[in-house]
C-alpha cells in the first residue's frame, strides 16, 4: 500500500483554511486601492476575521468568553455585510441590553444570532426592524429576537426547530440554534407577536452554566 497523501486531521484543515483566508486578504487589499471597492474590501476583511475566529474555536471547544454586546455587534455586522450589495431589504436593528452579560463559546452564540437574524431578513423582503432584548437575572439570561415579518405559520410552529422544517431556505438554521442553546443548558421558544406582527424567539440560559458577570 502506498503512503496516504490526504491528511484530513483538524490541524491540517485549519492550516488549509488559513491559506484560503490569506488569499482573500490579499484580494481585499487590492480592492481597497480603488475607492469604489473600499467598502467591499472592508466587508471581505471582516468576513475573514470571523472565519479565522471560527477555525480557532474548532481547536478550543470552550471558545473565548466575550461580552454579549460584542457578540451582538459581530452578528449584526455579518448580516449587514451580506446585504451590502444593495439587492437585499433595508434592515434596521433596535437593541436593548440590560445587565452585564458575558458568554462562553462566543463563536457559537454569534452563529445563534446570525441564524435568527437571517431568518428574520428572509421574512421581511420589503425591509423592517429586528429587535433584540437581553436581560441578566440572578439565575438566567434571557434573549429575545423579534421581527416585523408575517410570523410563523401555525401549522409549522410546533415543529419549527426540527431539521428541514421551513417555508424558505434549507430549514437547518433554527435547528442549529436549538442545538447550540441546549449545549449550554438553555432552551429556545418560538412564537408570534400577533397576527401580521412578526415572529419572536426567546432564549433562556442558566447564568451559572453559560455566563458570568463582567466583574467576576
HELIX and SHEET records of a PDB file:
HELIX    1   1 UNK A   10  UNK A   32  1                                  23    
HELIX    2   2 UNK A   35  UNK A   37  5                                   3    
HELIX    3   3 UNK A   38  UNK A   58  1                                  21    
HELIX    4   4 UNK A   68  UNK A   82  1                                  15    
HELIX    5   5 UNK A  106  UNK A  123  1                                  18    
HELIX    6   6 UNK A  154  UNK A  157  1                                   4    
HELIX    7   7 UNK A  173  UNK A  183  1                                  11    
HELIX    8   8 UNK A  207  UNK A  210  1                                   4    
SHEET    1   A 2 UNK A  66  UNK A  67  0                                        
SHEET    2   A 2 UNK A 102  UNK A 103 -1                                        
SHEET    1   B 5 UNK A  91  UNK A  98  0                                        
SHEET    2   B 5 UNK A 128  UNK A 136  1                                        
SHEET    3   B 5 UNK A 140  UNK A 146 -1                                        
SHEET    4   B 5 UNK A 199  UNK A 206 -1                                        
SHEET    5   B 5 UNK A 187  UNK A 192 -1                                        
END                                                                             
